[in-house]
């Protein structure tokens, strides 16, 4: 596959010249695709409901251990849940919904899923060989990981192959930047989603056969491998471009505000695109407008161009501060600065009419719009919402904009339901932000119904440390108040958990204790203490998952 050349701009300014030359007489090009109706989409939603494909996920459970690896086999009916979801996305995009599962592709994908699970928390297309994995297994697994899409799926209920398709389709534009802006650091954007080849390859017009692999480690997060490399379809149809979300009625159930909008251009209809592409996105209800050259930062469209693709160049854009999508919202997309394959000026213009098949649990009928005022500085700790540790009776109504599709989604909801965590004042949870010692201590004590008394001292965490000292937990903030707000290491976390479980151990012994009890897993390809990465920080999602593991693996009270 031709290597893609990416031109990305996060904040377009004077350095990128966006012109509208020849706009006055540019021809408006139609996509050439059928426009789906609301009724037909609802019908396909029922037909392709992935929850129909339930039951046991595996005919043979994959084995992932320090001394043995087997690929296992996913139940074919379970795999059909992912196929159904893939065909639903194809249909709502105006494409033929006739994808097929290919058994050989799925067999290969199982190896890729196993090695993805084996290198827990470090998805990569170039995995290293885990200890005790034989060479033949490794080479098959590496080949699969190298040429497939790798997805982390949370441990919540539902068909996980379908959830992997959702996660694949639900990428932010920042997922595209993860290599260019973050290098090999997967703690940033795109940590749980790596795509191979052009983005949204699932919408390639000639995609026909797909493979899906699935594996999990210790019944926690699952790792899916999606093979979209087969382009053997012989369906003949003419199209100029494929927009996602598509023109006309489109279900907001499968599209979030922080998601990238994509236009896949047919190479036979357009000449190579350049930096002269200009995009305008208008919400019709209030005529609020985002553009790629906005002088007002809140009206900005992030832009990414994928050039040189043999399957058609791609335009990705994402509106900044689009807070929500309401039932009935209509957005007009206008793209200028294009040229047809015959070198004539061209433009695109179409409407996306969002509707909800299942009404969202929160009221989206208010008419708020993104504020053009300077943003309030972000809080450094979660907002105090009066969470005393009791289960939150309205937890089903709480949704954070940045956890949908994240590997920890179900665990975050568990933490909210049980009164362990809150979000921030900006409506985000920030699962990949690191926690301080006092924040981790607060989570741990709340999980075991030890309520902090914020009036017992001069600092909100005083009562937490009073409890910790009484129980001889090795906390640094007991004598050094400044250490309370400093980031906790994974090693320090292990020491606190071990002590809370009645095993006052330090350093490697504490880590080994957590691993032996299946309270935690490592971060790298290496096994044991070395792979635990004890000197690295602990994210909010990891802290919450660890506390959940502790409670579900037999720890009933704090010692």
Order of alpha helices (4+ residues) and beta strands (2+ residues): beta-beta-alpha-beta-beta-beta-beta-alpha-beta-alpha-alpha-beta-alpha-alpha-beta-beta-beta-beta-beta-beta-beta-beta-beta-beta-beta-beta-alpha-alpha-alpha-alpha-alpha-alpha-alpha
